[in-house]
Amino acid sequence: MASRLPSPELALAAAVVGSAILAAHAAGIVLCPLRRFAGVPCPGCGSTRALVLLFRGEFAAAFAMNPLAVSLAAAVPAWWLLFRRRTWSRGAKIALLAVASAAVALNWLWVLSREGA
């Protein structure tokens, strides 16, 4: 099967959704269900703000806002380019899942400590 780039429609949909999220954030609307209903930030809280800071070139501030979001912004394109055709063994998949779970847990602790929750 030949590799192909995402369709222009997918890119447009991503841009529309991203713009809607940024507009909601600018209007003060809380989109995170966990924060909205339980008052606790989720592991992804601050991701939108971190990515905005990243695109502005404020790398340290972006990383301080949400380290996982910034790391994923760099890792996902590299992963897609380098490893998308690789076949992974069951052990490698389990190890990758363990590392990803630990990263999410550590990021959540960071977000909680930053927010004083």
Phi and psi restraints in degrees (range 20) as a CNS / XPLOR table:
assign (resid 1 and name C) (resid 2 and name N)
       (resid 2 and name CA) (resid 2 and name C) 1.0 -77.0 20.0 2
assign (resid 2 and name N) (resid 2 and name CA)
       (resid 2 and name C) (resid 3 and name N) 1.0 142.6 20.0 2
assign (resid 2 and name C) (resid 3 and name N)
       (resid 3 and name CA) (resid 3 and name C) 1.0 -80.6 20.0 2
assign (resid 3 and name N) (resid 3 and name CA)
       (resid 3 and name C) (resid 4 and name N) 1.0 139.8 20.0 2
assign (resid 3 and name C) (resid 4 and name N)
       (resid 4 and name CA) (resid 4 and name C) 1.0 -137.7 20.0 2
assign (resid 4 and name N) (resid 4 and name CA)
       (resid 4 and name C) (resid 5 and name N) 1.0 155.4 20.0 2
assign (resid 4 and name C) (resid 5 and name N)
       (resid 5 and name CA) (resid 5 and name C) 1.0 -75.5 20.0 2
assign (resid 5 and name N) (resid 5 and name CA)
       (resid 5 and name C) (resid 6 and name N) 1.0 157.9 20.0 2
assign (resid 5 and name C) (resid 6 and name N)
       (resid 6 and name CA) (resid 6 and name C) 1.0 -59.5 20.0 2
assign (resid 6 and name N) (resid 6 and name CA)
       (resid 6 and name C) (resid 7 and name N) 1.0 150.7 20.0 2
assign (resid 6 and name C) (resid 7 and name N)
       (resid 7 and name CA) (resid 7 and name C) 1.0 -70.5 20.0 2
assign (resid 7 and name N) (resid 7 and name CA)
       (resid 7 and name C) (resid 8 and name N) 1.0 156.7 20.0 2
assign (resid 7 and name C) (resid 8 and name N)
       (resid 8 and name CA) (resid 8 and name C) 1.0 -60.8 20.0 2
assign (resid 8 and name N) (resid 8 and name CA)
       (resid 8 and name C) (resid 9 and name N) 1.0 -30.6 20.0 2
assign (resid 8 and name C) (resid 9 and name N)
       (resid 9 and name CA) (resid 9 and name C) 1.0 -65.2 20.0 2
assign (resid 9 and name N) (resid 9 and name CA)
       (resid 9 and name C) (resid 10 and name N) 1.0 -39.2 20.0 2
assign (resid 9 and name C) (resid 10 and name N)
       (resid 10 and name CA) (resid 10 and name C) 1.0 -65.4 20.0 2
assign (resid 10 and name N) (resid 10 and name CA)
       (resid 10 and name C) (resid 11 and name N) 1.0 -42.4 20.0 2
assign (resid 10 and name C) (resid 11 and name N)
       (resid 11 and name CA) (resid 11 and name C) 1.0 -63.2 20.0 2
assign (resid 11 and name N) (resid 11 and name CA)
       (resid 11 and name C) (resid 12 and name N) 1.0 -41.1 20.0 2
assign (resid 11 and name C) (resid 12 and name N)
       (resid 12 and name CA) (resid 12 and name C) 1.0 -65.0 20.0 2
assign (resid 12 and name N) (resid 12 and name CA)
       (resid 12 and name C) (resid 13 and name N) 1.0 -42.8 20.0 2
assign (resid 12 and name C) (resid 13 and name N)
       (resid 13 and name CA) (resid 13 and name C) 1.0 -62.0 20.0 2
assign (resid 13 and name N) (resid 13 and name CA)
       (resid 13 and name C) (resid 14 and name N) 1.0 -41.8 20.0 2
assign (resid 13 and name C) (resid 14 and name N)
       (resid 14 and name CA) (resid 14 and name C) 1.0 -62.9 20.0 2
assign (resid 14 and name N) (resid 14 and name CA)
       (resid 14 and name C) (resid 15 and name N) 1.0 -40.3 20.0 2
assign (resid 14 and name C) (resid 15 and name N)
       (resid 15 and name CA) (resid 15 and name C) 1.0 -65.3 20.0 2
assign (resid 15 and name N) (resid 15 and name CA)
       (resid 15 and name C) (resid 16 and name N) 1.0 -40.4 20.0 2
assign (resid 15 and name C) (resid 16 and name N)
       (resid 16 and name CA) (resid 16 and name C) 1.0 -66.1 20.0 2
assign (resid 16 and name N) (resid 16 and name CA)
       (resid 16 and name C) (resid 17 and name N) 1.0 -46.0 20.0 2
assign (resid 16 and name C) (resid 17 and name N)
       (resid 17 and name CA) (resid 17 and name C) 1.0 -63.9 20.0 2
assign (resid 17 and name N) (resid 17 and name CA)
       (resid 17 and name C) (resid 18 and name N) 1.0 -44.1 20.0 2
assign (resid 17 and name C) (resid 18 and name N)
       (resid 18 and name CA) (resid 18 and name C) 1.0 -60.5 20.0 2
assign (resid 18 and name N) (resid 18 and name CA)
       (resid 18 and name C) (resid 19 and name N) 1.0 -41.3 20.0 2
assign (resid 18 and name C) (resid 19 and name N)
       (resid 19 and name CA) (resid 19 and name C) 1.0 -65.4 20.0 2
assign (resid 19 and name N) (resid 19 and name CA)
       (resid 19 and name C) (resid 20 and name N) 1.0 -39.5 20.0 2
assign (resid 19 and name C) (resid 20 and name N)
       (resid 20 and name CA) (resid 20 and name C) 1.0 -64.8 20.0 2
assign (resid 20 and name N) (resid 20 and name CA)
       (resid 20 and name C) (resid 21 and name N) 1.0 -40.2 20.0 2
assign (resid 20 and name C) (resid 21 and name N)
       (resid 21 and name CA) (resid 21 and name C) 1.0 -64.5 20.0 2
assign (resid 21 and name N) (resid 21 and name CA)
       (resid 21 and name C) (resid 22 and name N) 1.0 -45.2 20.0 2
assign (resid 21 and name C) (resid 22 and name N)
       (resid 22 and name CA) (resid 22 and name C) 1.0 -63.3 20.0 2
assign (resid 22 and name N) (resid 22 and name CA)
       (resid 22 and name C) (resid 23 and name N) 1.0 -39.5 20.0 2
assign (resid 22 and name C) (resid 23 and name N)
       (resid 23 and name CA) (resid 23 and name C) 1.0 -65.8 20.0 2
assign (resid 23 and name N) (resid 23 and name CA)
       (resid 23 and name C) (resid 24 and name N) 1.0 -41.5 20.0 2
assign (resid 23 and name C) (resid 24 and name N)
       (resid 24 and name CA) (resid 24 and name C) 1.0 -63.4 20.0 2
assign (resid 24 and name N) (resid 24 and name CA)
       (resid 24 and name C) (resid 25 and name N) 1.0 -42.2 20.0 2
assign (resid 24 and name C) (resid 25 and name N)
       (resid 25 and name CA) (resid 25 and name C) 1.0 -63.0 20.0 2
assign (resid 25 and name N) (resid 25 and name CA)
       (resid 25 and name C) (resid 26 and name N) 1.0 -43.4 20.0 2
assign (resid 25 and name C) (resid 26 and name N)
       (resid 26 and name CA) (resid 26 and name C) 1.0 -63.8 20.0 2
assign (resid 26 and name N) (resid 26 and name CA)
       (resid 26 and name C) (resid 27 and name N) 1.0 -29.9 20.0 2
assign (resid 26 and name C) (resid 27 and name N)
       (resid 27 and name CA) (resid 27 and name C) 1.0 -83.7 20.0 2
assign (resid 27 and name N) (resid 27 and name CA)
       (resid 27 and name C) (resid 28 and name N) 1.0 -1.9 20.0 2
assign (resid 27 and name C) (resid 28 and name N)
       (resid 28 and name CA) (resid 28 and name C) 1.0 83.3 20.0 2
assign (resid 28 and name N) (resid 28 and name CA)
       (resid 28 and name C) (resid 29 and name N) 1.0 15.0 20.0 2
assign (resid 28 and name C) (resid 29 and name N)
       (resid 29 and name CA) (resid 29 and name C) 1.0 -83.9 20.0 2
assign (resid 29 and name N) (resid 29 and name CA)
       (resid 29 and name C) (resid 30 and name N) 1.0 127.8 20.0 2
assign (resid 29 and name C) (resid 30 and name N)
       (resid 30 and name CA) (resid 30 and name C) 1.0 -86.8 20.0 2
assign (resid 30 and name N) (resid 30 and name CA)
       (resid 30 and name C) (resid 31 and name N) 1.0 115.3 20.0 2
assign (resid 30 and name C) (resid 31 and name N)
       (resid 31 and name CA) (resid 31 and name C) 1.0 -92.6 20.0 2
assign (resid 31 and name N) (resid 31 and name CA)
       (resid 31 and name C) (resid 32 and name N) 1.0 -21.5 20.0 2
assign (resid 31 and name C) (resid 32 and name N)
       (resid 32 and name CA) (resid 32 and name C) 1.0 -71.2 20.0 2
assign (resid 32 and name N) (resid 32 and name CA)
       (resid 32 and name C) (resid 33 and name N) 1.0 115.7 20.0 2
assign (resid 32 and name C) (resid 33 and name N)
       (resid 33 and name CA) (resid 33 and name C) 1.0 -62.7 20.0 2
assign (resid 33 and name N) (resid 33 and name CA)
       (resid 33 and name C) (resid 34 and name N) 1.0 -38.0 20.0 2
assign (resid 33 and name C) (resid 34 and name N)
       (resid 34 and name CA) (resid 34 and name C) 1.0 -64.8 20.0 2
assign (resid 34 and name N) (resid 34 and name CA)
       (resid 34 and name C) (resid 35 and name N) 1.0 -43.8 20.0 2
assign (resid 34 and name C) (resid 35 and name N)
       (resid 35 and name CA) (resid 35 and name C) 1.0 -68.0 20.0 2
assign (resid 35 and name N) (resid 35 and name CA)
       (resid 35 and name C) (resid 36 and name N) 1.0 -39.3 20.0 2
assign (resid 35 and name C) (resid 36 and name N)
       (resid 36 and name CA) (resid 36 and name C) 1.0 -65.4 20.0 2
assign (resid 36 and name N) (resid 36 and name CA)
       (resid 36 and name C) (resid 37 and name N) 1.0 -43.8 20.0 2
assign (resid 36 and name C) (resid 37 and name N)
       (resid 37 and name CA) (resid 37 and name C) 1.0 -97.4 20.0 2
assign (resid 37 and name N) (resid 37 and name CA)
       (resid 37 and name C) (resid 38 and name N) 1.0 -28.8 20.0 2
assign (resid 37 and name C) (resid 38 and name N)
       (resid 38 and name CA) (resid 38 and name C) 1.0 -110.4 20.0 2
assign (resid 38 and name N) (resid 38 and name CA)
       (resid 38 and name C) (resid 39 and name N) 1.0 -13.7 20.0 2
assign (resid 38 and name C) (resid 39 and name N)
       (resid 39 and name CA) (resid 39 and name C) 1.0 76.6 20.0 2
assign (resid 39 and name N) (resid 39 and name CA)
       (resid 39 and name C) (resid 40 and name N) 1.0 12.7 20.0 2
assign (resid 39 and name C) (resid 40 and name N)
       (resid 40 and name CA) (resid 40 and name C) 1.0 -114.2 20.0 2
assign (resid 40 and name N) (resid 40 and name CA)
       (resid 40 and name C) (resid 41 and name N) 1.0 134.1 20.0 2
assign (resid 40 and name C) (resid 41 and name N)
       (resid 41 and name CA) (resid 41 and name C) 1.0 -70.6 20.0 2
assign (resid 41 and name N) (resid 41 and name CA)
       (resid 41 and name C) (resid 42 and name N) 1.0 144.8 20.0 2
assign (resid 41 and name C) (resid 42 and name N)
       (resid 42 and name CA) (resid 42 and name C) 1.0 -87.2 20.0 2
assign (resid 42 and name N) (resid 42 and name CA)
       (resid 42 and name C) (resid 43 and name N) 1.0 171.9 20.0 2
assign (resid 42 and name C) (resid 43 and name N)
       (resid 43 and name CA) (resid 43 and name C) 1.0 -60.3 20.0 2
assign (resid 43 and name N) (resid 43 and name CA)
       (resid 43 and name C) (resid 44 and name N) 1.0 -24.3 20.0 2
assign (resid 43 and name C) (resid 44 and name N)
       (resid 44 and name CA) (resid 44 and name C) 1.0 -93.2 20.0 2
assign (resid 44 and name N) (resid 44 and name CA)
       (resid 44 and name C) (resid 45 and name N) 1.0 -3.5 20.0 2
assign (resid 44 and name C) (resid 45 and name N)
       (resid 45 and name CA) (resid 45 and name C) 1.0 -59.7 20.0 2
assign (resid 45 and name N) (resid 45 and name CA)
       (resid 45 and name C) (resid 46 and name N) 1.0 131.6 20.0 2
assign (resid 45 and name C) (resid 46 and name N)
       (resid 46 and name CA) (resid 46 and name C) 1.0 94.8 20.0 2
assign (resid 46 and name N) (resid 46 and name CA)
       (resid 46 and name C) (resid 47 and name N) 1.0 -3.0 20.0 2
assign (resid 46 and name C) (resid 47 and name N)
       (resid 47 and name CA) (resid 47 and name C) 1.0 -63.4 20.0 2
assign (resid 47 and name N) (resid 47 and name CA)
       (resid 47 and name C) (resid 48 and name N) 1.0 -44.2 20.0 2
assign (resid 47 and name C) (resid 48 and name N)
       (resid 48 and name CA) (resid 48 and name C) 1.0 -62.7 20.0 2
assign (resid 48 and name N) (resid 48 and name CA)
       (resid 48 and name C) (resid 49 and name N) 1.0 -45.8 20.0 2
assign (resid 48 and name C) (resid 49 and name N)
       (resid 49 and name CA) (resid 49 and name C) 1.0 -63.8 20.0 2
assign (resid 49 and name N) (resid 49 and name CA)
       (resid 49 and name C) (resid 50 and name N) 1.0 -38.4 20.0 2
assign (resid 49 and name C) (resid 50 and name N)
       (resid 50 and name CA) (resid 50 and name C) 1.0 -64.1 20.0 2
assign (resid 50 and name N) (resid 50 and name CA)
       (resid 50 and name C) (resid 51 and name N) 1.0 -42.3 20.0 2
assign (resid 50 and name C) (resid 51 and name N)
       (resid 51 and name CA) (resid 51 and name C) 1.0 -68.8 20.0 2
assign (resid 51 and name N) (resid 51 and name CA)
       (resid 51 and name C) (resid 52 and name N) 1.0 -36.0 20.0 2
assign (resid 51 and name C) (resid 52 and name N)
       (resid 52 and name CA) (resid 52 and name C) 1.0 -62.5 20.0 2
assign (resid 52 and name N) (resid 52 and name CA)
       (resid 52 and name C) (resid 53 and name N) 1.0 -44.8 20.0 2
assign (resid 52 and name C) (resid 53 and name N)
       (resid 53 and name CA) (resid 53 and name C) 1.0 -62.7 20.0 2
assign (resid 53 and name N) (resid 53 and name CA)
       (resid 53 and name C) (resid 54 and name N) 1.0 -38.7 20.0 2
assign (resid 53 and name C) (resid 54 and name N)
       (resid 54 and name CA) (resid 54 and name C) 1.0 -61.8 20.0 2
assign (resid 54 and name N) (resid 54 and name CA)
       (resid 54 and name C) (resid 55 and name N) 1.0 -45.6 20.0 2
assign (resid 54 and name C) (resid 55 and name N)
       (resid 55 and name CA) (resid 55 and name C) 1.0 -69.3 20.0 2
assign (resid 55 and name N) (resid 55 and name CA)
       (resid 55 and name C) (resid 56 and name N) 1.0 -22.0 20.0 2
assign (resid 55 and name C) (resid 56 and name N)
       (resid 56 and name CA) (resid 56 and name C) 1.0 -81.4 20.0 2
assign (resid 56 and name N) (resid 56 and name CA)
       (resid 56 and name C) (resid 57 and name N) 1.0 -8.8 20.0 2
assign (resid 56 and name C) (resid 57 and name N)
       (resid 57 and name CA) (resid 57 and name C) 1.0 90.4 20.0 2
assign (resid 57 and name N) (resid 57 and name CA)
       (resid 57 and name C) (resid 58 and name N) 1.0 9.0 20.0 2
assign (resid 57 and name C) (resid 58 and name N)
       (resid 58 and name CA) (resid 58 and name C) 1.0 -93.2 20.0 2
assign (resid 58 and name N) (resid 58 and name CA)
       (resid 58 and name C) (resid 59 and name N) 1.0 74.5 20.0 2
assign (resid 58 and name C) (resid 59 and name N)
       (resid 59 and name CA) (resid 59 and name C) 1.0 -65.2 20.0 2
assign (resid 59 and name N) (resid 59 and name CA)
       (resid 59 and name C) (resid 60 and name N) 1.0 -45.0 20.0 2
assign (resid 59 and name C) (resid 60 and name N)
       (resid 60 and name CA) (resid 60 and name C) 1.0 -64.9 20.0 2
assign (resid 60 and name N) (resid 60 and name CA)
       (resid 60 and name C) (resid 61 and name N) 1.0 -42.5 20.0 2
assign (resid 60 and name C) (resid 61 and name N)
       (resid 61 and name CA) (resid 61 and name C) 1.0 -66.2 20.0 2
assign (resid 61 and name N) (resid 61 and name CA)
       (resid 61 and name C) (resid 62 and name N) 1.0 -38.2 20.0 2
assign (resid 61 and name C) (resid 62 and name N)
       (resid 62 and name CA) (resid 62 and name C) 1.0 -64.4 20.0 2
assign (resid 62 and name N) (resid 62 and name CA)
       (resid 62 and name C) (resid 63 and name N) 1.0 -44.4 20.0 2
assign (resid 62 and name C) (resid 63 and name N)
       (resid 63 and name CA) (resid 63 and name C) 1.0 -65.9 20.0 2
assign (resid 63 and name N) (resid 63 and name CA)
       (resid 63 and name C) (resid 64 and name N) 1.0 -37.1 20.0 2
assign (resid 63 and name C) (resid 64 and name N)
       (resid 64 and name CA) (resid 64 and name C) 1.0 -68.1 20.0 2
assign (resid 64 and name N) (resid 64 and name CA)
       (resid 64 and name C) (resid 65 and name N) 1.0 -31.0 20.0 2
assign (resid 64 and name C) (resid 65 and name N)
       (resid 65 and name CA) (resid 65 and name C) 1.0 -69.0 20.0 2
assign (resid 65 and name N) (resid 65 and name CA)
       (resid 65 and name C) (resid 66 and name N) 1.0 -49.7 20.0 2
assign (resid 65 and name C) (resid 66 and name N)
       (resid 66 and name CA) (resid 66 and name C) 1.0 -158.7 20.0 2
assign (resid 66 and name N) (resid 66 and name CA)
       (resid 66 and name C) (resid 67 and name N) 1.0 95.4 20.0 2
assign (resid 66 and name C) (resid 67 and name N)
       (resid 67 and name CA) (resid 67 and name C) 1.0 -59.2 20.0 2
assign (resid 67 and name N) (resid 67 and name CA)
       (resid 67 and name C) (resid 68 and name N) 1.0 -35.5 20.0 2
assign (resid 67 and name C) (resid 68 and name N)
       (resid 68 and name CA) (resid 68 and name C) 1.0 -67.9 20.0 2
assign (resid 68 and name N) (resid 68 and name CA)
       (resid 68 and name C) (resid 69 and name N) 1.0 -40.0 20.0 2
assign (resid 68 and name C) (resid 69 and name N)
       (resid 69 and name CA) (resid 69 and name C) 1.0 -62.7 20.0 2
assign (resid 69 and name N) (resid 69 and name CA)
       (resid 69 and name C) (resid 70 and name N) 1.0 -42.8 20.0 2
assign (resid 69 and name C) (resid 70 and name N)
       (resid 70 and name CA) (resid 70 and name C) 1.0 -68.4 20.0 2
assign (resid 70 and name N) (resid 70 and name CA)
       (resid 70 and name C) (resid 71 and name N) 1.0 -41.5 20.0 2
assign (resid 70 and name C) (resid 71 and name N)
       (resid 71 and name CA) (resid 71 and name C) 1.0 -63.4 20.0 2
assign (resid 71 and name N) (resid 71 and name CA)
       (resid 71 and name C) (resid 72 and name N) 1.0 -42.2 20.0 2
assign (resid 71 and name C) (resid 72 and name N)
       (resid 72 and name CA) (resid 72 and name C) 1.0 -68.1 20.0 2
assign (resid 72 and name N) (resid 72 and name CA)
       (resid 72 and name C) (resid 73 and name N) 1.0 -34.2 20.0 2
assign (resid 72 and name C) (resid 73 and name N)
       (resid 73 and name CA) (resid 73 and name C) 1.0 -61.7 20.0 2
assign (resid 73 and name N) (resid 73 and name CA)
       (resid 73 and name C) (resid 74 and name N) 1.0 -30.5 20.0 2
assign (resid 73 and name C) (resid 74 and name N)
       (resid 74 and name CA) (resid 74 and name C) 1.0 -88.5 20.0 2
assign (resid 74 and name N) (resid 74 and name CA)
       (resid 74 and name C) (resid 75 and name N) 1.0 -37.5 20.0 2
assign (resid 74 and name C) (resid 75 and name N)
       (resid 75 and name CA) (resid 75 and name C) 1.0 -77.3 20.0 2
assign (resid 75 and name N) (resid 75 and name CA)
       (resid 75 and name C) (resid 76 and name N) 1.0 -38.2 20.0 2
assign (resid 75 and name C) (resid 76 and name N)
       (resid 76 and name CA) (resid 76 and name C) 1.0 -62.5 20.0 2
assign (resid 76 and name N) (resid 76 and name CA)
       (resid 76 and name C) (resid 77 and name N) 1.0 -48.5 20.0 2
assign (resid 76 and name C) (resid 77 and name N)
       (resid 77 and name CA) (resid 77 and name C) 1.0 -62.0 20.0 2
assign (resid 77 and name N) (resid 77 and name CA)
       (resid 77 and name C) (resid 78 and name N) 1.0 -39.4 20.0 2
assign (resid 77 and name C) (resid 78 and name N)
       (resid 78 and name CA) (resid 78 and name C) 1.0 -65.1 20.0 2
assign (resid 78 and name N) (resid 78 and name CA)
       (resid 78 and name C) (resid 79 and name N) 1.0 -43.3 20.0 2
assign (resid 78 and name C) (resid 79 and name N)
       (resid 79 and name CA) (resid 79 and name C) 1.0 -59.1 20.0 2
assign (resid 79 and name N) (resid 79 and name CA)
       (resid 79 and name C) (resid 80 and name N) 1.0 -47.2 20.0 2
assign (resid 79 and name C) (resid 80 and name N)
       (resid 80 and name CA) (resid 80 and name C) 1.0 -60.9 20.0 2
assign (resid 80 and name N) (resid 80 and name CA)
       (resid 80 and name C) (resid 81 and name N) 1.0 -42.3 20.0 2
assign (resid 80 and name C) (resid 81 and name N)
       (resid 81 and name CA) (resid 81 and name C) 1.0 -71.4 20.0 2
assign (resid 81 and name N) (resid 81 and name CA)
       (resid 81 and name C) (resid 82 and name N) 1.0 -37.9 20.0 2
assign (resid 81 and name C) (resid 82 and name N)
       (resid 82 and name CA) (resid 82 and name C) 1.0 -93.8 20.0 2
assign (resid 82 and name N) (resid 82 and name CA)
       (resid 82 and name C) (resid 83 and name N) 1.0 -35.1 20.0 2
assign (resid 82 and name C) (resid 83 and name N)
       (resid 83 and name CA) (resid 83 and name C) 1.0 -122.3 20.0 2
assign (resid 83 and name N) (resid 83 and name CA)
       (resid 83 and name C) (resid 84 and name N) 1.0 7.6 20.0 2
assign (resid 83 and name C) (resid 84 and name N)
       (resid 84 and name CA) (resid 84 and name C) 1.0 -64.0 20.0 2
assign (resid 84 and name N) (resid 84 and name CA)
       (resid 84 and name C) (resid 85 and name N) 1.0 -26.3 20.0 2
assign (resid 84 and name C) (resid 85 and name N)
       (resid 85 and name CA) (resid 85 and name C) 1.0 -98.8 20.0 2
assign (resid 85 and name N) (resid 85 and name CA)
       (resid 85 and name C) (resid 86 and name N) 1.0 -0.4 20.0 2
assign (resid 85 and name C) (resid 86 and name N)
       (resid 86 and name CA) (resid 86 and name C) 1.0 -76.2 20.0 2
assign (resid 86 and name N) (resid 86 and name CA)
       (resid 86 and name C) (resid 87 and name N) 1.0 141.4 20.0 2
assign (resid 86 and name C) (resid 87 and name N)
       (resid 87 and name CA) (resid 87 and name C) 1.0 -94.3 20.0 2
assign (resid 87 and name N) (resid 87 and name CA)
       (resid 87 and name C) (resid 88 and name N) 1.0 125.9 20.0 2
assign (resid 87 and name C) (resid 88 and name N)
       (resid 88 and name CA) (resid 88 and name C) 1.0 -101.6 20.0 2
assign (resid 88 and name N) (resid 88 and name CA)
       (resid 88 and name C) (resid 89 and name N) 1.0 137.7 20.0 2
assign (resid 88 and name C) (resid 89 and name N)
       (resid 89 and name CA) (resid 89 and name C) 1.0 -74.6 20.0 2
assign (resid 89 and name N) (resid 89 and name CA)
       (resid 89 and name C) (resid 90 and name N) 1.0 164.5 20.0 2
assign (resid 89 and name C) (resid 90 and name N)
       (resid 90 and name CA) (resid 90 and name C) 1.0 -60.6 20.0 2
assign (resid 90 and name N) (resid 90 and name CA)
       (resid 90 and name C) (resid 91 and name N) 1.0 -42.5 20.0 2
assign (resid 90 and name C) (resid 91 and name N)
       (resid 91 and name CA) (resid 91 and name C) 1.0 -62.3 20.0 2
assign (resid 91 and name N) (resid 91 and name CA)
       (resid 91 and name C) (resid 92 and name N) 1.0 -40.9 20.0 2
assign (resid 91 and name C) (resid 92 and name N)
       (resid 92 and name CA) (resid 92 and name C) 1.0 -66.1 20.0 2
assign (resid 92 and name N) (resid 92 and name CA)
       (resid 92 and name C) (resid 93 and name N) 1.0 -38.1 20.0 2
assign (resid 92 and name C) (resid 93 and name N)
       (resid 93 and name CA) (resid 93 and name C) 1.0 -64.6 20.0 2
assign (resid 93 and name N) (resid 93 and name CA)
       (resid 93 and name C) (resid 94 and name N) 1.0 -41.5 20.0 2
assign (resid 93 and name C) (resid 94 and name N)
       (resid 94 and name CA) (resid 94 and name C) 1.0 -65.0 20.0 2
assign (resid 94 and name N) (resid 94 and name CA)
       (resid 94 and name C) (resid 95 and name N) 1.0 -42.6 20.0 2
assign (resid 94 and name C) (resid 95 and name N)
       (resid 95 and name CA) (resid 95 and name C) 1.0 -63.6 20.0 2
assign (resid 95 and name N) (resid 95 and name CA)
       (resid 95 and name C) (resid 96 and name N) 1.0 -42.3 20.0 2
assign (resid 95 and name C) (resid 96 and name N)
       (resid 96 and name CA) (resid 96 and name C) 1.0 -63.5 20.0 2
assign (resid 96 and name N) (resid 96 and name CA)
       (resid 96 and name C) (resid 97 and name N) 1.0 -41.0 20.0 2
assign (resid 96 and name C) (resid 97 and name N)
       (resid 97 and name CA) (resid 97 and name C) 1.0 -63.7 20.0 2
assign (resid 97 and name N) (resid 97 and name CA)
       (resid 97 and name C) (resid 98 and name N) 1.0 -39.8 20.0 2
assign (resid 97 and name C) (resid 98 and name N)
       (resid 98 and name CA) (resid 98 and name C) 1.0 -64.8 20.0 2
assign (resid 98 and name N) (resid 98 and name CA)
       (resid 98 and name C) (resid 99 and name N) 1.0 -43.4 20.0 2
assign (resid 98 and name C) (resid 99 and name N)
       (resid 99 and name CA) (resid 99 and name C) 1.0 -65.1 20.0 2
assign (resid 99 and name N) (resid 99 and name CA)
       (resid 99 and name C) (resid 100 and name N) 1.0 -43.4 20.0 2
assign (resid 99 and name C) (resid 100 and name N)
       (resid 100 and name CA) (resid 100 and name C) 1.0 -64.3 20.0 2
assign (resid 100 and name N) (resid 100 and name CA)
       (resid 100 and name C) (resid 101 and name N) 1.0 -41.2 20.0 2
assign (resid 100 and name C) (resid 101 and name N)
       (resid 101 and name CA) (resid 101 and name C) 1.0 -64.1 20.0 2
assign (resid 101 and name N) (resid 101 and name CA)
       (resid 101 and name C) (resid 102 and name N) 1.0 -42.5 20.0 2
assign (resid 101 and name C) (resid 102 and name N)
       (resid 102 and name CA) (resid 102 and name C) 1.0 -63.9 20.0 2
assign (resid 102 and name N) (resid 102 and name CA)
       (resid 102 and name C) (resid 103 and name N) 1.0 -39.8 20.0 2
assign (resid 102 and name C) (resid 103 and name N)
       (resid 103 and name CA) (resid 103 and name C) 1.0 -63.1 20.0 2
assign (resid 103 and name N) (resid 103 and name CA)
       (resid 103 and name C) (resid 104 and name N) 1.0 -42.7 20.0 2
assign (resid 103 and name C) (resid 104 and name N)
       (resid 104 and name CA) (resid 104 and name C) 1.0 -65.1 20.0 2
assign (resid 104 and name N) (resid 104 and name CA)
       (resid 104 and name C) (resid 105 and name N) 1.0 -43.4 20.0 2
assign (resid 104 and name C) (resid 105 and name N)
       (resid 105 and name CA) (resid 105 and name C) 1.0 -62.9 20.0 2
assign (resid 105 and name N) (resid 105 and name CA)
       (resid 105 and name C) (resid 106 and name N) 1.0 -45.6 20.0 2
assign (resid 105 and name C) (resid 106 and name N)
       (resid 106 and name CA) (resid 106 and name C) 1.0 -64.5 20.0 2
assign (resid 106 and name N) (resid 106 and name CA)
       (resid 106 and name C) (resid 107 and name N) 1.0 -39.4 20.0 2
assign (resid 106 and name C) (resid 107 and name N)
       (resid 107 and name CA) (resid 107 and name C) 1.0 -63.9 20.0 2
assign (resid 107 and name N) (resid 107 and name CA)
       (resid 107 and name C) (resid 108 and name N) 1.0 -39.9 20.0 2
assign (resid 107 and name C) (resid 108 and name N)
       (resid 108 and name CA) (resid 108 and name C) 1.0 -63.4 20.0 2
assign (resid 108 and name N) (resid 108 and name CA)
       (resid 108 and name C) (resid 109 and name N) 1.0 -41.9 20.0 2
assign (resid 108 and name C) (resid 109 and name N)
       (resid 109 and name CA) (resid 109 and name C) 1.0 -60.7 20.0 2
assign (resid 109 and name N) (resid 109 and name CA)
       (resid 109 and name C) (resid 110 and name N) 1.0 -40.1 20.0 2
assign (resid 109 and name C) (resid 110 and name N)
       (resid 110 and name CA) (resid 110 and name C) 1.0 -62.2 20.0 2
assign (resid 110 and name N) (resid 110 and name CA)
       (resid 110 and name C) (resid 111 and name N) 1.0 -47.5 20.0 2
assign (resid 110 and name C) (resid 111 and name N)
       (resid 111 and name CA) (resid 111 and name C) 1.0 -62.8 20.0 2
assign (resid 111 and name N) (resid 111 and name CA)
       (resid 111 and name C) (resid 112 and name N) 1.0 -43.5 20.0 2
assign (resid 111 and name C) (resid 112 and name N)
       (resid 112 and name CA) (resid 112 and name C) 1.0 -62.4 20.0 2
assign (resid 112 and name N) (resid 112 and name CA)
       (resid 112 and name C) (resid 113 and name N) 1.0 -43.1 20.0 2
assign (resid 112 and name C) (resid 113 and name N)
       (resid 113 and name CA) (resid 113 and name C) 1.0 -68.5 20.0 2
assign (resid 113 and name N) (resid 113 and name CA)
       (resid 113 and name C) (resid 114 and name N) 1.0 -36.8 20.0 2
assign (resid 113 and name C) (resid 114 and name N)
       (resid 114 and name CA) (resid 114 and name C) 1.0 -66.6 20.0 2
assign (resid 114 and name N) (resid 114 and name CA)
       (resid 114 and name C) (resid 115 and name N) 1.0 -36.7 20.0 2
assign (resid 114 and name C) (resid 115 and name N)
       (resid 115 and name CA) (resid 115 and name C) 1.0 -87.7 20.0 2
assign (resid 115 and name N) (resid 115 and name CA)
       (resid 115 and name C) (resid 116 and name N) 1.0 -7.5 20.0 2
assign (resid 115 and name C) (resid 116 and name N)
       (resid 116 and name CA) (resid 116 and name C) 1.0 72.4 20.0 2
assign (resid 116 and name N) (resid 116 and name CA)
       (resid 116 and name C) (resid 117 and name N) 1.0 23.8 20.0 2
